[in-house]
C-alpha cells in the first residue's frame, strides 16, 4: 500500500479491486460468479476495466500486441 497523498499505481488499483471482489463474493448472500448483485456487478466491472488497462500497459511496455 502507498502513503497518504502518494499516487497509487495501476497495479495497486488492480489488486485492490481484485481484493474487493473476493471479499464481496465471500460475504454477499445474493451474488454468485454467474449472477452478481448490483454491487457485485459494479465491483467486477471495475476489476475487469483495471485488469484490461494493466495488461494493455504491460503489452505496450514490452512492445507486444
C-alpha positions as CSV (number, residue, x, y, z in Angstrom):
1,X,0.0,0.0,0.0
2,X,1.1,3.5,-0.6
3,X,1.5,6.5,1.7
4,X,-1.4,9.0,2.0
5,X,-1.2,11.6,-0.7
6,X,1.0,9.4,-2.9
7,X,-0.5,8.4,-6.3
8,X,-1.3,4.6,-6.4
9,X,0.0,2.6,-9.3
10,X,-2.3,0.9,-11.7
11,X,-1.2,-2.4,-10.4
12,X,-2.1,-1.4,-6.8
13,X,-5.6,-0.3,-8.0
14,X,-6.0,-3.6,-9.9
15,X,-5.0,-5.7,-6.9
16,X,-7.3,-3.6,-4.6
17,X,-10.2,-4.2,-7.0
18,X,-9.5,-7.9,-7.0
19,X,-9.5,-8.0,-3.2
20,X,-12.8,-6.0,-3.1
21,X,-14.4,-8.5,-5.5
22,X,-13.2,-11.5,-3.5
23,X,-14.3,-10.0,-0.2
24,X,-17.7,-9.1,-1.6
25,X,-18.1,-12.6,-3.1
26,X,-17.3,-14.2,0.2
27,X,-19.8,-12.2,2.2
28,X,-22.7,-11.4,-0.2
29,X,-25.6,-13.8,0.1
30,X,-27.2,-12.7,-3.2
31,X,-24.1,-12.8,-5.5
32,X,-22.6,-15.7,-7.3
33,X,-19.9,-15.9,-10.1
34,X,-22.7,-16.2,-12.7
35,X,-25.3,-13.9,-11.2
36,X,-24.0,-10.9,-9.3
37,X,-25.9,-8.3,-7.3
38,X,-25.7,-4.6,-8.3
39,X,-22.7,-4.0,-6.0
40,X,-21.0,-7.2,-7.2
41,X,-21.5,-6.2,-10.9
42,X,-20.0,-2.7,-10.2
43,X,-17.0,-4.2,-8.4
44,X,-16.5,-6.9,-11.0
45,X,-16.8,-4.3,-13.8
46,X,-14.2,-2.1,-12.2
47,X,-11.9,-5.2,-11.8
48,X,-12.2,-6.1,-15.5
49,X,-11.6,-2.5,-16.6
50,X,-8.5,-2.2,-14.4
51,X,-7.2,-5.6,-15.5
52,X,-7.6,-4.7,-19.1
53,X,-5.8,-1.3,-18.5
54,X,-3.0,-3.0,-16.7
55,X,-2.5,-5.7,-19.3
56,X,-2.6,-3.1,-22.1
57,X,0.1,-1.1,-20.3
58,X,2.3,-4.2,-19.9
59,X,1.9,-5.1,-23.6
60,X,2.8,-1.5,-24.6
61,X,5.9,-1.6,-22.4
62,X,7.0,-4.9,-24.0
63,X,6.0,-3.9,-27.5
64,X,3.7,-6.8,-28.0
65,X,0.1,-6.6,-29.4
